[in-house]
Amino acid sequence: MNLLFKDSRFIRFFASRTSANIADSIYSIVLLYFVQQSTQSVAMTSFTYTAVSAASIFSFLGGPLVDRYSPPLLASIALFTQAVLILAVPFLIQGGMANLIAILVIVFIASCCRNW
């Protein structure tokens, strides 16, 4: 175990995944809070949570990609794609209810990226 923490590549990968997981948790909580406050609807909040968590169902689709390509490269691409998608959400939030469907789609795709 000590040998792992002496490898700089592992430390970079570990730090990036840890920070990504913390950021995912924060953005999920904030997103659910926003949806609840803006819609006052338990159903819409449930749909949002479903969009965030349903992506786990499709995580098996990433297996062939990991087998074919470099896992660190895929992780970097997935984290970058997820960051870009999540950065678009605040701009859509300003639009209110009209953009809620777009937010749900972006959240679902970003959650799919999280699973790779």
C-alpha positions in Angstrom: 0.0 0.0 0.0 2.8 2.4 0.8 4.3 1.8 -2.7 1.1 3.1 -4.2 1.4 6.5 -2.5 4.9 6.8 -3.6 3.8 6.7 -7.3 3.1 10.3 -8.5 0.7 9.0 -11.2 -1.4 7.2 -8.6 -1.4 10.3 -6.3 -2.6 12.5 -9.2 -5.3 10.0 -10.1 -6.4 9.5 -6.5 -6.6 13.2 -5.9 -8.5 13.9 -9.1 -11.1 11.2 -8.4 -11.5 12.2 -4.7 -12.0 15.9 -5.6 -14.4 14.8 -8.4 -16.5 12.7 -5.9 -16.7 15.6 -3.4 -17.7 18.0 -6.2 -20.3 15.5 -7.4 -21.9 15.3 -4.0 -22.0 19.0 -3.6 -23.5 19.7 -7.0 -26.1 16.9 -6.5 -27.2 18.5 -3.2 -27.3 22.0 -4.7 -29.2 20.9 -7.8 -31.8 19.0 -5.8 -32.2 22.1 -3.5 -32.6 24.4 -6.5 -35.2 22.2 -8.2 -37.2 21.9 -4.9 -37.1 25.6 -4.3 -37.9 26.7 -7.8 -40.7 24.2 -8.5 -42.0 23.4 -5.0 -42.7 20.0 -6.5 -41.7 16.7 -4.9 -42.2 15.0 -8.3 -39.8 17.3 -10.1 -37.2 16.8 -7.3 -37.7 13.1 -7.7 -37.2 13.3 -11.4 -34.0 15.2 -10.9 -32.7 12.6 -8.4 -33.7 9.9 -10.9 -31.7 11.6 -13.6 -28.6 11.8 -11.3 -28.8 8.2 -10.0 -30.2 6.4 -13.1 -26.9 6.8 -14.9 -25.5 4.0 -12.7 -27.6 1.6 -14.7 -25.6 2.3 -17.8 -22.2 2.1 -16.1 -21.5 -1.4 -17.6 -21.3 0.3 -21.1 -18.0 1.8 -20.1 -16.3 -1.6 -19.6 -15.4 -2.1 -23.3 -14.0 1.4 -23.5 -11.8 0.8 -20.5 -10.6 -2.5 -22.1 -9.8 -0.8 -25.4 -8.3 2.6 -24.3 -6.1 3.8 -21.5 -8.0 4.1 -18.2 -6.2 7.3 -17.2 -7.1 8.9 -20.6 -10.7 7.9 -20.3 -10.9 9.2 -16.7 -9.4 12.5 -17.8 -11.9 12.9 -20.7 -14.8 11.9 -18.6 -13.9 14.3 -15.8 -13.4 17.1 -18.3 -16.7 16.4 -20.1 -18.5 16.3 -16.8 -17.0 19.6 -15.7 -18.0 21.3 -18.9 -21.6 20.0 -18.6 -21.9 20.9 -15.0 -20.6 24.4 -15.7 -23.5 24.9 -18.2 -26.1 24.2 -15.5 -25.9 27.6 -13.7 -26.6 29.3 -16.9 -29.7 27.2 -17.5 -30.9 27.7 -13.9 -31.2 31.4 -14.6 -33.8 30.6 -17.2 -36.1 29.0 -14.6 -38.7 26.3 -15.3 -38.3 26.5 -19.1 -34.9 24.9 -19.0 -35.6 22.3 -16.4 -35.8 19.5 -19.0 -32.5 20.6 -20.5 -31.0 20.6 -17.0 -32.3 17.0 -16.4 -30.7 15.9 -19.7 -27.4 17.5 -18.9 -27.4 16.1 -15.4 -28.1 12.6 -16.7 -25.2 12.9 -19.3 -22.8 14.3 -16.6 -23.8 11.4 -14.3 -23.0 8.9 -17.1 -19.5 10.5 -17.3 -19.1 10.1 -13.6 -19.5 6.3 -13.9 -16.6 5.9 -16.3 
